[in-house]
């Protein structure tokens, strides 16, 4: 192995040794983005983090003949066991079901082009005249977002900060404990960004696609305009190797005892909500006067014109909406009440300037762009860059494990625990729970689903409405 116990603790590129995966390299495929990252799932379940990446080494994280617990990127690489891709789909399914149950995402997520019917006056024979439209309070009309806990209007945006490389010593693999295994990856970039939680690392050339984000860093620090990331090195295994074609009956694994199977460059982006972009849009359906005021009509070969019109056009805008850009503010986070305002962004002042409606009546449709979801206290305090709390992370992990259709690639006690979450409790176990509300569980009846529901169903206080006559 390169640099075998030579006392070196800082290395960019090592000299590859003969070895590596006995497989044919294929084009890398992304793993779907999930609120609960796959490395964090592995930590929760106690899965070997290197084997979870499909990798191994000789001196540490080795493999044995009686337990080849290497996870693959796709199930076709080892069809008898679950893959990281399958796991990501199960996690996403669990997150979606939890969001439907709670009414909000367990961690921040962007919503794009969400459509609503704009609120109208209750009398259908009356119509307001456009412009500033108020409700019974002195405030502009509001809309309920589909997902509660919206906290900012805008769209996801990314800005490339730098592309650190091994050659430039901005991406460095190091052996911190002198065991000849380079367990640490350190990235340094110069940036004007002041919030380290906005800085993200992606595989190079993927344009900041969330599916290609490298998660989770051990730490991210900002000092003197320099951002420093410290990661576990195995998170930088070359995705082309992870997507390789097996040359034997079983997935051979990726040897990371040398550095040739790690990526040599990454991209660092700023990821943020762009509040200068359009966060709402109004739409008006064309009315009779706007459709046919100057349009001709052909009936039985004869061209008819509107009274008093000399128009000869047969092009009438029947299926086109009138659109107007707008900004959006949040009125009530817990209830999901947001307020769209017709406006344009003034780049000189850095402000949204209010405008009159493009059509002199209430809009028919409004589209919304916003970011919503719960945020952990540790994230708000700046202790972590992951906004997902342990409370929700555990519930997602339990439910996702229960929904895995293939057995997990694990051995011993870990396999027992994971298979236990995938089983259905016996009738005796359900009777002993003494909780009849469990029959109304919306997630399912597998043990992991029941555990998640039992946690989430007690996560908040219940509210009641009472009226006095």
RALINUR-V8263 format. One record per run of one state. SS is the DSSP state (alpha for helix, beta for strand, coil for the rest). FROM is the first residue (numbers start at 0). TO is the last residue. If there is no record, write none. Layout:
# RALINUR-V8263
[[SS | FROM | TO] [SS | FROM | TO]]
This chain:
# RALINUR-V8263
[[coil | 0 | 9] [beta | 10 | 10] [coil | 11 | 21] [beta | 22 | 23] [coil | 24 | 36] [alpha | 37 | 44] [coil | 45 | 47] [alpha | 48 | 51] [coil | 52 | 53] [beta | 54 | 55] [coil | 56 | 62] [beta | 63 | 63] [coil | 64 | 65] [beta | 66 | 66] [coil | 67 | 73] [alpha | 74 | 76] [coil | 77 | 79] [beta | 80 | 80] [coil | 81 | 82] [alpha | 83 | 101] [coil | 102 | 107] [beta | 108 | 116] [coil | 117 | 132] [beta | 133 | 133] [coil | 134 | 138] [beta | 139 | 139] [coil | 140 | 141] [beta | 142 | 143] [coil | 144 | 148] [beta | 149 | 152] [coil | 153 | 153] [beta | 154 | 161] [coil | 162 | 163] [beta | 164 | 164] [coil | 165 | 169] [beta | 170 | 173] [coil | 174 | 182] [beta | 183 | 189] [coil | 190 | 194] [alpha | 195 | 197] [beta | 198 | 202] [coil | 203 | 208] [alpha | 209 | 211] [beta | 212 | 212] [coil | 213 | 217] [beta | 218 | 222] [coil | 223 | 224] [beta | 225 | 231] [alpha | 232 | 235] [beta | 236 | 236] [coil | 237 | 237] [alpha | 238 | 241] [coil | 242 | 243] [beta | 244 | 245] [coil | 246 | 252] [beta | 253 | 254] [coil | 255 | 257] [alpha | 258 | 260] [beta | 261 | 261] [coil | 262 | 263] [beta | 264 | 273] [coil | 274 | 278] [beta | 279 | 283] [coil | 284 | 286] [alpha | 287 | 291] [coil | 292 | 295] [beta | 296 | 298] [coil | 299 | 300] [beta | 301 | 303] [coil | 304 | 320] [beta | 321 | 331] [coil | 332 | 335] [beta | 336 | 345] [coil | 346 | 349] [beta | 350 | 353] [coil | 354 | 363] [beta | 364 | 371] [coil | 372 | 375] [alpha | 376 | 379] [coil | 380 | 388] [alpha | 389 | 401] [coil | 402 | 405] [beta | 406 | 406] [coil | 407 | 410] [alpha | 411 | 421] [coil | 422 | 422] [beta | 423 | 423] [coil | 424 | 425] [alpha | 426 | 432] [coil | 433 | 434] [alpha | 435 | 439] [coil | 440 | 444] [beta | 445 | 445] [alpha | 446 | 455] [coil | 456 | 468]]
